Amino acid sequence: MRVLVDPAFYFEMQGRSDHTPDCFVRPGQYLHHMYVEGVKYVVAPALLECLKQAETDGDAEALQHLRLHTKQYQSLLAQAEANGPRDAIRRLGPPPPTEEEGQAKQSNSFVPPEPQSLADIGLSVTLLQETVLRALYNGGRMTGSEIAVAMKLPYAIVGDLLPPMRKQGLIDMVGQRPGALGDSGLEYELKPPKGPAAVQDALQKTAYCGPAPVPFEQYLKSIAAQTIKSVTVTRCNIQQAFSDLVITPEVFNEIGPAINSAASIFLFGYPGNGKTSIAERMTRLMGDDIYIPYAVEANGQIVKLFDPIVHTQAKSAIAGGSELLNSIMKREGHDDRYVKIKRPTVVVGGELTLTMLDLKYNEAGKFYEAPLQMKANGGMFMIDDFGRQQVRPMDLLNRWIVPLEKKYDYLTTVTGTKIQVPFDQLLVFSTNLDPNQLADEAFLRRIKFKIEVRDPDEAQWRQIWRLVCKSRKVEYDDKGIDYLVEKYYRPTQRPFRMCQPRDILDQMISIAKYDMEPVTFNPDLIDAACATYFVQQQKRDFGAKVRLE
């Protein structure tokens, strides 16, 4: 707790109008807090004044809150007086955070070390040799360095695999690549009859061809070293991430602690108030890039993890150039079997089914595709429009009981073997349905943060109009908004929604294009947009019925 003692702060507090609801015992009553540069303080003169007012009013609820504050303030004051005169005391409590502390920059120090030997790879020689055979089967004649690049391994290690394979009659050295120097430029191809026969045996196990997989134990260590729990959000950096979004102060103060929990969040509220937009901006607070394996080897099975559709690869330290050149000239030495990505954000909606949360076996390739929650490790997994999936909400919730409680998940292979994988992600449920209708008390208890995304008030709604007009390069007209409110909102008590300014303005732009006129807030354009945007509230019978439940 931080306290402002100097009366000057009290007068400053009274002159400000940017107070958030968390500065009151009740919204609009007993103001005794103030934010200074994003840091929350108790204003001592206001606290004592509010305490007197609550005693006069006999307000028991307010007295509980204010008396506890007062006891803590008196304790801090006594400690400060023991170290100096009271007249010199202006602030109490811990010092305000520095600018660097306020930003709370995330720094991921984990870098998978570059393997120096076969032992560092952690895979059997047989598995590596079979990967070489599949590379040659798919690539034809290849140099040693090309094989190393395909497997994402140092040539020094791949070079040790090739001579024994030649002795076994699996591959043959067939020449030197023109212009290439050293052993890495030697060309290889499969040598009949043993080579093609060995390839067929390798393909019977798996047709996977690409970067050598990472042992499951090494994958577990990489997840633990880059855990989402290391992400820290402060009032300062969350304001930057949400600078282009207008949300209610209550929601703003709830989102940051929810992200810091690295647990689970239930976003609920009326449609169109920005639940999806809030979740998308959470990704801006996820910290530095992380490393994930292209593929993982678990109990002899290969699981493809990196998904270019889901994962966004970090910008390479070397722009342009061939993969081979980049491999040779890379600035930082790390295990190339890992790819550097932004912390993942996996978003699914009504298309989500239970099978998408299990290992997906490729019958033709004989390898597995990692499920969505495994791809989201180290980042965020958002289930949008929760309750509108093809499966029952309760079935979907039951699937998450163990991961939410234990922070690990069980995946089952086609042979029945279970693999325990980490569940290290921020799980976000977003819905416009009542949470009490979707989940029981046992499940809601496991969702640590329940955040209602509320309707904006008129001032916030008008602020959104200004932002949308600026982004669409349309001149904002306050009188036009007055007309819109008086005609289409006040008579029917229509609620304000966050999405309405964007949607209505886009309607106006489309109509203006059709009429070949500039976009202005003239009443004809507003009426035309609202006529096609809002649905008349009176019920009408068009001769058909549909069952929505």
Summary of the structure (lengths in Angstrom):
residues: 549
radius of gyration: 30.7
end to end distance: 49.6
largest distance: 98.9
contacts: 1602
relative contact order: 0.09
helix: 45%
strand: 16%
